[in-house]
Amino acid sequence: MKPTANQQVLHHRGNYLVRRQRLAPGEATPWHRDPFHRVTVVLAGDLLNIEFRDGSEKQSWKIAVGEVDWSEPSDRVHRAVNIGKEAFEEV
């Protein structure tokens, strides 16, 4: 599994950041925390696992293109892993 994600910053001003992220099948984001509110718009993909560094149970996310998700800030260290057959893409 490749631990890198393709991320592109589309806009950044103050506390606001808009980025596009892509994960090929088998790729993972780096381990990270999400300290801010986050809105995700899914552009492509089929299945992700959210893994937690503390060893907690993984969370599967069956993706629907066009889905919009709201996430609260969290200090929990995690990463997303594309376990699907399609490339994942979000803004």
ROLO-177746 format. One record per residue (C-alpha): residue in one letter; x negated, y negated, z negated; residue number from 1. Coordinates in pm, whole numbers, plus 50000, padded with zeros to 5 digits. Layout:
N
gumi residuo = A	X = X	Y = Y	Z = Z	num = NUM
...
This chain:
91
gumi residuo = M	X = 50000	Y = 50000	Z = 50000	num = 1
gumi residuo = K	X = 49858	Y = 49664	Z = 50103	num = 2
gumi residuo = P	X = 49893	Y = 49418	Z = 49810	num = 3
gumi residuo = T	X = 49921	Y = 49104	Z = 50022	num = 4
gumi residuo = A	X = 50219	Y = 48918	Z = 50160	num = 5
gumi residuo = N	X = 50228	Y = 48673	Z = 50446	num = 6
gumi residuo = Q	X = 50345	Y = 48341	Z = 50296	num = 7
gumi residuo = Q	X = 50387	Y = 48009	Z = 50473	num = 8
gumi residuo = V	X = 50472	Y = 47683	Z = 50296	num = 9
gumi residuo = L	X = 50739	Y = 47501	Z = 50499	num = 10
gumi residuo = H	X = 50791	Y = 47206	Z = 50263	num = 11
gumi residuo = H	X = 50650	Y = 47096	Z = 49927	num = 12
gumi residuo = R	X = 50740	Y = 46784	Z = 49734	num = 13
gumi residuo = G	X = 50717	Y = 46745	Z = 49357	num = 14
gumi residuo = N	X = 50874	Y = 47052	Z = 49195	num = 15
gumi residuo = Y	X = 51037	Y = 47167	Z = 49521	num = 16
gumi residuo = L	X = 50879	Y = 47429	Z = 49742	num = 17
gumi residuo = V	X = 51024	Y = 47594	Z = 50052	num = 18
gumi residuo = R	X = 50830	Y = 47890	Z = 50182	num = 19
gumi residuo = R	X = 50874	Y = 48173	Z = 50426	num = 20
gumi residuo = Q	X = 50750	Y = 48512	Z = 50315	num = 21
gumi residuo = R	X = 50712	Y = 48829	Z = 50518	num = 22
gumi residuo = L	X = 50633	Y = 49182	Z = 50403	num = 23
gumi residuo = A	X = 50564	Y = 49460	Z = 50651	num = 24
gumi residuo = P	X = 50674	Y = 49811	Z = 50547	num = 25
gumi residuo = G	X = 50438	Y = 49926	Z = 50271	num = 26
gumi residuo = E	X = 50319	Y = 49574	Z = 50183	num = 27
gumi residuo = A	X = 50358	Y = 49416	Z = 49840	num = 28
gumi residuo = T	X = 50345	Y = 49065	Z = 49701	num = 29
gumi residuo = P	X = 50067	Y = 48992	Z = 49451	num = 30
gumi residuo = W	X = 50159	Y = 49037	Z = 49084	num = 31
gumi residuo = H	X = 50317	Y = 48711	Z = 48971	num = 32
gumi residuo = R	X = 50568	Y = 48529	Z = 48749	num = 33
gumi residuo = D	X = 50857	Y = 48311	Z = 48868	num = 34
gumi residuo = P	X = 50849	Y = 48009	Z = 48632	num = 35
gumi residuo = F	X = 51109	Y = 47811	Z = 48830	num = 36
gumi residuo = H	X = 51464	Y = 47864	Z = 48954	num = 37
gumi residuo = R	X = 51456	Y = 48034	Z = 49292	num = 38
gumi residuo = V	X = 51697	Y = 48062	Z = 49583	num = 39
gumi residuo = T	X = 51623	Y = 48330	Z = 49841	num = 40
gumi residuo = V	X = 51781	Y = 48355	Z = 50186	num = 41
gumi residuo = V	X = 51715	Y = 48695	Z = 50347	num = 42
gumi residuo = L	X = 51632	Y = 48682	Z = 50717	num = 43
gumi residuo = A	X = 51533	Y = 49046	Z = 50775	num = 44
gumi residuo = G	X = 51470	Y = 49373	Z = 50594	num = 45
gumi residuo = D	X = 51641	Y = 49675	Z = 50447	num = 46
gumi residuo = L	X = 51496	Y = 49784	Z = 50110	num = 47
gumi residuo = L	X = 51261	Y = 49643	Z = 49843	num = 48
gumi residuo = N	X = 51151	Y = 49765	Z = 49504	num = 49
gumi residuo = I	X = 51077	Y = 49515	Z = 49229	num = 50
gumi residuo = E	X = 50799	Y = 49662	Z = 49013	num = 51
gumi residuo = F	X = 50706	Y = 49536	Z = 48667	num = 52
gumi residuo = R	X = 50348	Y = 49528	Z = 48543	num = 53
gumi residuo = D	X = 50462	Y = 49640	Z = 48194	num = 54
gumi residuo = G	X = 50569	Y = 49975	Z = 48344	num = 55
gumi residuo = S	X = 50943	Y = 49915	Z = 48309	num = 56
gumi residuo = E	X = 51180	Y = 50090	Z = 48546	num = 57
gumi residuo = K	X = 51167	Y = 49961	Z = 48905	num = 58
gumi residuo = Q	X = 51466	Y = 49776	Z = 49045	num = 59
gumi residuo = S	X = 51575	Y = 49862	Z = 49399	num = 60
gumi residuo = W	X = 51720	Y = 49588	Z = 49618	num = 61
gumi residuo = K	X = 51918	Y = 49711	Z = 49918	num = 62
gumi residuo = I	X = 51897	Y = 49409	Z = 50142	num = 63
gumi residuo = A	X = 52170	Y = 49254	Z = 50355	num = 64
gumi residuo = V	X = 52053	Y = 49010	Z = 50622	num = 65
gumi residuo = G	X = 52201	Y = 48668	Z = 50547	num = 66
gumi residuo = E	X = 52224	Y = 48744	Z = 50175	num = 67
gumi residuo = V	X = 52154	Y = 48455	Z = 49938	num = 68
gumi residuo = D	X = 52019	Y = 48530	Z = 49591	num = 69
gumi residuo = W	X = 51970	Y = 48304	Z = 49287	num = 70
gumi residuo = S	X = 51698	Y = 48395	Z = 49034	num = 71
gumi residuo = E	X = 51646	Y = 48245	Z = 48692	num = 72
gumi residuo = P	X = 51292	Y = 48158	Z = 48578	num = 73
gumi residuo = S	X = 51103	Y = 48446	Z = 48420	num = 74
gumi residuo = D	X = 50763	Y = 48500	Z = 48258	num = 75
gumi residuo = R	X = 50783	Y = 48872	Z = 48336	num = 76
gumi residuo = V	X = 50498	Y = 48982	Z = 48565	num = 77
gumi residuo = H	X = 50630	Y = 49163	Z = 48872	num = 78
gumi residuo = R	X = 50589	Y = 49217	Z = 49244	num = 79
gumi residuo = A	X = 50809	Y = 49305	Z = 49539	num = 80
gumi residuo = V	X = 50721	Y = 49612	Z = 49746	num = 81
gumi residuo = N	X = 50874	Y = 49671	Z = 50088	num = 82
gumi residuo = I	X = 50973	Y = 50039	Z = 50074	num = 83
gumi residuo = G	X = 51203	Y = 50006	Z = 50374	num = 84
gumi residuo = K	X = 51154	Y = 50085	Z = 50742	num = 85
gumi residuo = E	X = 51194	Y = 49722	Z = 50855	num = 86
gumi residuo = A	X = 50983	Y = 49414	Z = 50795	num = 87
gumi residuo = F	X = 51123	Y = 49196	Z = 50515	num = 88
gumi residuo = E	X = 51148	Y = 48820	Z = 50564	num = 89
gumi residuo = E	X = 51288	Y = 48551	Z = 50334	num = 90
gumi residuo = V	X = 51296	Y = 48173	Z = 50299	num = 91
